[in-house]
Amino acid sequence: MWLWRFLLITLVLHHVSSASKYDDVYDNEFAEFEDFEADEDMISQENAPESEFKESSHENAPADDDQDIIIDDDDSEFEHFQDLEEFEGFEGKDEKPAAEPKITITKVPIHFRANWDSYWLEILMVAGLVVYFINFTTGKAKNTKIANVWLQTHRQLLEDNFSLVGDDGALEKNEHVGFVKESENVFTLWCSGRTCCEGMLVELKLIKRQDLVAILSGMMRPTLDQVHIKVTMNKEDMDSFVFCVASKKTALHLSKEMADLSVYCPERRPGDKHNIPAGFNVMSEISEATSAMLDSKVVAVLNKYTELVDYIHFSDQYSGPKQQEDTGVLKLPENQKILLFGFNMPLKGMPLEEAMNQLKPLLVMVFYCMEKVKKYRLSKEGKAKADKNRQRVEEAFLKSTHQARAEAAAARREERRRLEKEKVMADEDPERQRRWEEKEQKRQAKKRAPKMKQLKVKAL
């Protein structure tokens, strides 16, 4: 009995195993090719080196239960698109790896204390600035000291001749008003309150000691500290004449630059003909005025202080420097009656107070000339000659500006007509506009008509 049971169980197991094997073959349609691929793999493994066989066997060492599992990768369907040999005339582009970031290493210079030669230009510039500022401070202080010493030396003389010495523009009178600083080397002092003149302006033009460049240029072309005095005379206190005494270099400059000297007395005569040093030139419009101005006292000062006197200029036609011809001026400039004096300061080789004391006699000569000009009057012949010269200059000016004045007059007439036309057109009266147009047409026709000369014929 137990034998039949064993045979039955054996038959059932055999049937179950054959059924499962059939199901695997049915599910895998390509199962028949797997045996073929397995055979090829076995052949390649036999031909491969032993090392490769070990690696492949190590890598392909899954469990026996997974040998029959095949993974279907969907991406394998498109592998032929990545094969360059599948396409003709197509050149693949090599993919470049991403560029690595560039690292810049800053070069740190050597510490400046270890390499002073690299900073020679900066050191030179700093040294130049230090020298410039030191020179500016010392030069400014010296110019201010010169101006103060001059005023202290001459203040009493100025106060004896003027009621007001120094004017700072304030309404209240201040006794301690001094020079007005126009710049670091130019100082001015206004004095007023005296008969025969409107006022006197004292101007100190000193060397630009605060400017280092000016000092260096002064070594090649030396300049001097100067005092310029300008006295504005009253119109009734000076007669008509132009007179000038100056050093040769200054006389040449004045005759070219000053309008009154270039027009009324362009001729320069040597000073020895008038008993003054030959280093001076004399320019005068009327000879009798020359002898009157160069009297014994003035000649004595010029002979004694030859190096200190630069120029003396008296003029009733003073208008400043010459104007350019193309400035379009249509009338004569306004003239003033002026006395001008220029003196050099002897600051080299002597103390400052002593140098200022030497200028005192020159200021006394200024007041003497003011009184002399006030009292002097030309003779009848000299007055007639002066008037004739001024009339001749005025006629020459009018002749030279005739065309310009005619053009200006025509422009003014056209402007008046334009304004008149605008006024008429702005009016709403048509009758008035018509009359104005007829008048304008007649004027234009008369202007275009040829000019005819009328001849008178006597009857026989």
JOLIN-V656102 format. One record per residue. N is the residue number from 0. RES is the residue in three letters. OMEGA is omega in degrees with one decimal (* if undefined). Layout:
BEGIN
n->N res->RES omega->OMEGA
n->N res->RES omega->OMEGA
END
This chain:
BEGIN
n->0 res->MET omega->-179.1
n->1 res->TRP omega->178.2
n->2 res->LEU omega->178.6
n->3 res->TRP omega->178.0
n->4 res->ARG omega->178.8
n->5 res->PHE omega->179.6
n->6 res->LEU omega->-179.7
n->7 res->LEU omega->179.1
n->8 res->ILE omega->179.2
n->9 res->THR omega->179.6
n->10 res->LEU omega->179.7
n->11 res->VAL omega->179.4
n->12 res->LEU omega->178.4
n->13 res->HIS omega->-179.6
n->14 res->HIS omega->-179.5
n->15 res->VAL omega->-179.3
n->16 res->SER omega->178.7
n->17 res->SER omega->178.8
n->18 res->ALA omega->179.2
n->19 res->SER omega->178.0
n->20 res->LYS omega->177.7
n->21 res->TYR omega->179.4
n->22 res->ASP omega->179.3
n->23 res->ASP omega->179.5
n->24 res->VAL omega->179.7
n->25 res->TYR omega->-179.3
n->26 res->ASP omega->-179.1
n->27 res->ASN omega->-178.6
n->28 res->GLU omega->-177.2
n->29 res->PHE omega->-178.2
n->30 res->ALA omega->-178.8
n->31 res->GLU omega->178.4
n->32 res->PHE omega->-177.7
n->33 res->GLU omega->178.4
n->34 res->ASP omega->178.7
n->35 res->PHE omega->179.5
n->36 res->GLU omega->178.5
n->37 res->ALA omega->177.7
n->38 res->ASP omega->179.9
n->39 res->GLU omega->179.5
n->40 res->ASP omega->179.6
n->41 res->MET omega->179.8
n->42 res->ILE omega->-179.4
n->43 res->SER omega->177.8
n->44 res->GLN omega->177.7
n->45 res->GLU omega->-179.3
n->46 res->ASN omega->-176.7
n->47 res->ALA omega->176.7
n->48 res->PRO omega->-175.8
n->49 res->GLU omega->-179.5
n->50 res->SER omega->-180.0
n->51 res->GLU omega->-179.5
n->52 res->PHE omega->179.4
n->53 res->LYS omega->-179.7
n->54 res->GLU omega->-178.0
n->55 res->SER omega->179.5
n->56 res->SER omega->177.9
n->57 res->HIS omega->-179.5
n->58 res->GLU omega->-177.7
n->59 res->ASN omega->178.9
n->60 res->ALA omega->176.7
n->61 res->PRO omega->178.3
n->62 res->ALA omega->-178.4
n->63 res->ASP omega->-178.1
n->64 res->ASP omega->-176.6
n->65 res->ASP omega->-176.7
n->66 res->GLN omega->-176.8
n->67 res->ASP omega->-178.4
n->68 res->ILE omega->179.3
n->69 res->ILE omega->-178.9
n->70 res->ILE omega->-179.3
n->71 res->ASP omega->179.5
n->72 res->ASP omega->-178.7
n->73 res->ASP omega->-178.7
n->74 res->ASP omega->-178.6
n->75 res->SER omega->178.7
n->76 res->GLU omega->-175.5
n->77 res->PHE omega->179.6
n->78 res->GLU omega->-177.9
n->79 res->HIS omega->177.2
n->80 res->PHE omega->178.9
n->81 res->GLN omega->178.9
n->82 res->ASP omega->-176.6
n->83 res->LEU omega->-178.2
n->84 res->GLU omega->-179.7
n->85 res->GLU omega->-175.7
n->86 res->PHE omega->-179.5
n->87 res->GLU omega->179.0
n->88 res->GLY omega->179.2
n->89 res->PHE omega->179.9
n->90 res->GLU omega->-179.7
n->91 res->GLY omega->179.8
n->92 res->LYS omega->178.6
n->93 res->ASP omega->178.5
n->94 res->GLU omega->-179.1
n->95 res->LYS omega->178.0
n->96 res->PRO omega->180.0
n->97 res->ALA omega->-177.6
n->98 res->ALA omega->178.8
n->99 res->GLU omega->179.4
n->100 res->PRO omega->-178.7
n->101 res->LYS omega->-178.4
n->102 res->ILE omega->179.7
n->103 res->THR omega->-179.7
n->104 res->ILE omega->-178.7
n->105 res->THR omega->178.5
n->106 res->LYS omega->-178.5
n->107 res->VAL omega->-178.7
n->108 res->PRO omega->176.8
n->109 res->ILE omega->-178.7
n->110 res->HIS omega->-171.5
n->111 res->PHE omega->180.0
n->112 res->ARG omega->179.7
n->113 res->ALA omega->-176.9
n->114 res->ASN omega->-177.6
n->115 res->TRP omega->-177.9
n->116 res->ASP omega->-179.3
n->117 res->SER omega->-176.0
n->118 res->TYR omega->-177.8
n->119 res->TRP omega->179.6
n->120 res->LEU omega->178.7
n->121 res->GLU omega->179.1
n->122 res->ILE omega->179.6
n->123 res->LEU omega->179.2
n->124 res->MET omega->178.8
n->125 res->VAL omega->178.2
n->126 res->ALA omega->178.2
n->127 res->GLY omega->178.3
n->128 res->LEU omega->179.1
n->129 res->VAL omega->179.2
n->130 res->VAL omega->-179.2
n->131 res->TYR omega->-178.3
n->132 res->PHE omega->175.8
n->133 res->ILE omega->178.3
n->134 res->ASN omega->179.1
n->135 res->PHE omega->-178.0
n->136 res->THR omega->-178.5
n->137 res->THR omega->179.0
n->138 res->GLY omega->177.5
n->139 res->LYS omega->-180.0
n->140 res->ALA omega->-179.0
n->141 res->LYS omega->178.5
n->142 res->ASN omega->177.8
n->143 res->THR omega->178.7
n->144 res->LYS omega->178.7
n->145 res->ILE omega->-179.9
n->146 res->ALA omega->-179.0
n->147 res->ASN omega->179.1
n->148 res->VAL omega->177.7
n->149 res->TRP omega->-178.4
n->150 res->LEU omega->178.3
n->151 res->GLN omega->-178.4
n->152 res->THR omega->-173.0
n->153 res->HIS omega->-176.0
n->154 res->ARG omega->-178.4
n->155 res->GLN omega->178.6
n->156 res->LEU omega->178.3
n->157 res->LEU omega->179.7
n->158 res->GLU omega->176.8
n->159 res->ASP omega->-176.4
n->160 res->ASN omega->179.9
n->161 res->PHE omega->178.4
n->162 res->SER omega->179.4
n->163 res->LEU omega->178.2
n->164 res->VAL omega->-178.3
n->165 res->GLY omega->-179.0
n->166 res->ASP omega->-179.9
n->167 res->ASP omega->178.5
n->168 res->GLY omega->-179.8
n->169 res->ALA omega->-179.6
n->170 res->LEU omega->-179.6
n->171 res->GLU omega->-179.5
n->172 res->LYS omega->179.6
n->173 res->ASN omega->-176.0
n->174 res->GLU omega->-175.3
n->175 res->HIS omega->177.7
n->176 res->VAL omega->179.9
n->177 res->GLY omega->-178.5
n->178 res->PHE omega->171.2
n->179 res->VAL omega->-177.2
n->180 res->LYS omega->175.4
n->181 res->GLU omega->174.7
n->182 res->SER omega->-177.8
n->183 res->GLU omega->-179.8
n->184 res->ASN omega->179.6
n->185 res->VAL omega->-180.0
n->186 res->PHE omega->-178.6
n->187 res->THR omega->178.9
n->188 res->LEU omega->-178.8
n->189 res->TRP omega->178.8
n->190 res->CYS omega->-179.8
n->191 res->SER omega->-179.8
n->192 res->GLY omega->179.6
n->193 res->ARG omega->178.1
n->194 res->THR omega->175.5
n->195 res->CYS omega->179.7
n->196 res->CYS omega->177.4
n->197 res->GLU omega->-179.8
n->198 res->GLY omega->179.9
n->199 res->MET omega->179.8
n->200 res->LEU omega->176.9
n->201 res->VAL omega->-178.4
n->202 res->GLU omega->175.5
n->203 res->LEU omega->175.4
n->204 res->LYS omega->-175.5
n->205 res->LEU omega->176.5
n->206 res->ILE omega->179.5
n->207 res->LYS omega->-178.3
n->208 res->ARG omega->179.5
n->209 res->GLN omega->-177.8
n->210 res->ASP omega->-178.3
n->211 res->LEU omega->179.1
n->212 res->VAL omega->178.7
n->213 res->ALA omega->178.3
n->214 res->ILE omega->179.0
n->215 res->LEU omega->177.2
n->216 res->SER omega->177.8
n->217 res->GLY omega->175.1
n->218 res->MET omega->178.1
n->219 res->MET omega->178.1
n->220 res->ARG omega->-175.8
n->221 res->PRO omega->176.3
n->222 res->THR omega->-176.6
n->223 res->LEU omega->169.5
n->224 res->ASP omega->-174.6
n->225 res->GLN omega->173.1
n->226 res->VAL omega->178.2
n->227 res->HIS omega->-178.8
n->228 res->ILE omega->-179.7
n->229 res->LYS omega->-179.9
n->230 res->VAL omega->178.4
n->231 res->THR omega->-176.5
n->232 res->MET omega->171.8
n->233 res->ASN omega->-175.7
n->234 res->LYS omega->-177.1
n->235 res->GLU omega->-176.6
n->236 res->ASP omega->176.6
n->237 res->MET omega->-180.0
n->238 res->ASP omega->-174.3
n->239 res->SER omega->173.1
n->240 res->PHE omega->177.9
n->241 res->VAL omega->-174.9
n->242 res->PHE omega->-179.3
n->243 res->CYS omega->171.0
n->244 res->VAL omega->-177.0
n->245 res->ALA omega->173.4
n->246 res->SER omega->-172.2
n->247 res->LYS omega->-178.4
n->248 res->LYS omega->179.6
n->249 res->THR omega->179.2
n->250 res->ALA omega->177.5
n->251 res->LEU omega->179.4
n->252 res->HIS omega->-178.5
n->253 res->LEU omega->-179.1
n->254 res->SER omega->178.5
n->255 res->LYS omega->-171.5
n->256 res->GLU omega->-174.2
n->257 res->MET omega->-174.3
n->258 res->ALA omega->-175.8
n->259 res->ASP omega->-179.9
n->260 res->LEU omega->-179.0
n->261 res->SER omega->-177.4
n->262 res->VAL omega->-170.3
n->263 res->TYR omega->-179.4
n->264 res->CYS omega->-179.5
n->265 res->PRO omega->-176.7
n->266 res->GLU omega->177.8
n->267 res->ARG omega->179.9
n->268 res->ARG omega->-179.9
n->269 res->PRO omega->-174.1
n->270 res->GLY omega->-177.4
n->271 res->ASP omega->176.4
n->272 res->LYS omega->-178.8
n->273 res->HIS omega->176.1
n->274 res->ASN omega->174.2
n->275 res->ILE omega->-176.4
n->276 res->PRO omega->-178.6
n->277 res->ALA omega->177.7
n->278 res->GLY omega->178.2
n->279 res->PHE omega->169.9
n->280 res->ASN omega->-178.9
n->281 res->VAL omega->175.5
n->282 res->MET omega->-174.9
n->283 res->SER omega->178.0
n->284 res->GLU omega->-176.7
n->285 res->ILE omega->-173.8
n->286 res->SER omega->-178.7
n->287 res->GLU omega->176.4
n->288 res->ALA omega->179.2
n->289 res->THR omega->179.9
n->290 res->SER omega->-180.0
n->291 res->ALA omega->-178.6
n->292 res->MET omega->-179.1
n->293 res->LEU omega->176.8
n->294 res->ASP omega->-173.0
n->295 res->SER omega->-178.6
n->296 res->LYS omega->179.8
n->297 res->VAL omega->179.2
n->298 res->VAL omega->179.7
n->299 res->ALA omega->178.4
n->300 res->VAL omega->-179.2
n->301 res->LEU omega->178.5
n->302 res->ASN omega->-177.5
n->303 res->LYS omega->-176.9
n->304 res->TYR omega->-177.4
n->305 res->THR omega->-176.4
n->306 res->GLU omega->-176.1
n->307 res->LEU omega->-178.0
n->308 res->VAL omega->178.0
n->309 res->ASP omega->178.8
n->310 res->TYR omega->170.9
n->311 res->ILE omega->-170.7
n->312 res->HIS omega->175.7
n->313 res->PHE omega->-178.3
n->314 res->SER omega->171.9
n->315 res->ASP omega->179.8
n->316 res->GLN omega->-176.7
n->317 res->TYR omega->177.4
n->318 res->SER omega->178.3
n->319 res->GLY omega->179.5
n->320 res->PRO omega->179.6
n->321 res->LYS omega->176.0
n->322 res->GLN omega->177.8
n->323 res->GLN omega->-176.2
n->324 res->GLU omega->-176.0
n->325 res->ASP omega->179.4
n->326 res->THR omega->177.5
n->327 res->GLY omega->178.3
n->328 res->VAL omega->-174.8
n->329 res->LEU omega->176.4
n->330 res->LYS omega->-178.4
n->331 res->LEU omega->178.3
n->332 res->PRO omega->178.9
n->333 res->GLU omega->-177.3
n->334 res->ASN omega->176.9
n->335 res->GLN omega->174.7
n->336 res->LYS omega->-166.6
n->337 res->ILE omega->167.0
n->338 res->LEU omega->-178.0
n->339 res->LEU omega->178.5
n->340 res->PHE omega->176.1
n->341 res->GLY omega->-177.6
n->342 res->PHE omega->176.2
n->343 res->ASN omega->178.1
n->344 res->MET omega->179.0
n->345 res->PRO omega->-174.3
n->346 res->LEU omega->-175.5
n->347 res->LYS omega->172.9
n->348 res->GLY omega->178.3
n->349 res->MET omega->178.0
n->350 res->PRO omega->-174.5
n->351 res->LEU omega->-178.8
n->352 res->GLU omega->179.1
n->353 res->GLU omega->178.1
n->354 res->ALA omega->179.4
n->355 res->MET omega->177.6
n->356 res->ASN omega->176.9
n->357 res->GLN omega->179.1
n->358 res->LEU omega->-178.2
n->359 res->LYS omega->178.6
n->360 res->PRO omega->178.7
n->361 res->LEU omega->176.3
n->362 res->LEU omega->174.7
n->363 res->VAL omega->177.1
n->364 res->MET omega->178.0
n->365 res->VAL omega->-179.8
n->366 res->PHE omega->177.1
n->367 res->TYR omega->179.3
n->368 res->CYS omega->177.6
n->369 res->MET omega->179.8
n->370 res->GLU omega->-178.3
n->371 res->LYS omega->178.8
n->372 res->VAL omega->-179.9
n->373 res->LYS omega->-176.3
n->374 res->LYS omega->-172.4
n->375 res->TYR omega->174.6
n->376 res->ARG omega->-180.0
n->377 res->LEU omega->173.7
n->378 res->SER omega->-178.9
n->379 res->LYS omega->179.2
n->380 res->GLU omega->178.6
n->381 res->GLY omega->177.5
n->382 res->LYS omega->179.2
n->383 res->ALA omega->179.0
n->384 res->LYS omega->179.5
n->385 res->ALA omega->178.8
n->386 res->ASP omega->179.1
n->387 res->LYS omega->177.8
n->388 res->ASN omega->-179.5
n->389 res->ARG omega->175.6
n->390 res->GLN omega->178.3
n->391 res->ARG omega->178.5
n->392 res->VAL omega->179.9
n->393 res->GLU omega->178.6
n->394 res->GLU omega->178.7
n->395 res->ALA omega->178.8
n->396 res->PHE omega->179.2
n->397 res->LEU omega->178.6
n->398 res->LYS omega->-179.3
n->399 res->SER omega->-179.1
n->400 res->THR omega->-177.4
n->401 res->HIS omega->-177.9
n->402 res->GLN omega->179.4
n->403 res->ALA omega->178.6
n->404 res->ARG omega->176.9
n->405 res->ALA omega->177.6
n->406 res->GLU omega->178.5
n->407 res->ALA omega->177.7
n->408 res->ALA omega->177.8
n->409 res->ALA omega->177.7
n->410 res->ALA omega->177.8
n->411 res->ARG omega->178.1
n->412 res->ARG omega->178.6
n->413 res->GLU omega->177.5
n->414 res->GLU omega->177.4
n->415 res->ARG omega->178.7
n->416 res->ARG omega->179.8
n->417 res->ARG omega->178.1
n->418 res->LEU omega->178.4
n->419 res->GLU omega->179.3
n->420 res->LYS omega->178.2
n->421 res->GLU omega->179.5
n->422 res->LYS omega->179.8
n->423 res->VAL omega->-179.2
n->424 res->MET omega->177.1
n->425 res->ALA omega->178.1
n->426 res->ASP omega->-177.7
n->427 res->GLU omega->-179.4
n->428 res->ASP omega->-179.6
n->429 res->PRO omega->-179.2
n->430 res->GLU omega->178.6
n->431 res->ARG omega->177.2
n->432 res->GLN omega->179.4
n->433 res->ARG omega->179.6
n->434 res->ARG omega->179.6
n->435 res->TRP omega->178.6
n->436 res->GLU omega->177.3
n->437 res->GLU omega->178.6
n->438 res->LYS omega->179.7
n->439 res->GLU omega->177.8
n->440 res->GLN omega->177.8
n->441 res->LYS omega->-179.9
n->442 res->ARG omega->178.6
n->443 res->GLN omega->178.5
n->444 res->ALA omega->178.0
n->445 res->LYS omega->179.8
n->446 res->LYS omega->-179.1
n->447 res->ARG omega->-176.9
n->448 res->ALA omega->178.3
n->449 res->PRO omega->179.6
n->450 res->LYS omega->-177.7
n->451 res->MET omega->175.7
n->452 res->LYS omega->-179.1
n->453 res->GLN omega->179.9
n->454 res->LEU omega->177.7
n->455 res->LYS omega->-178.1
n->456 res->VAL omega->179.9
n->457 res->LYS omega->178.6
n->458 res->ALA omega->-179.8
n->459 res->LEU omega->*
END
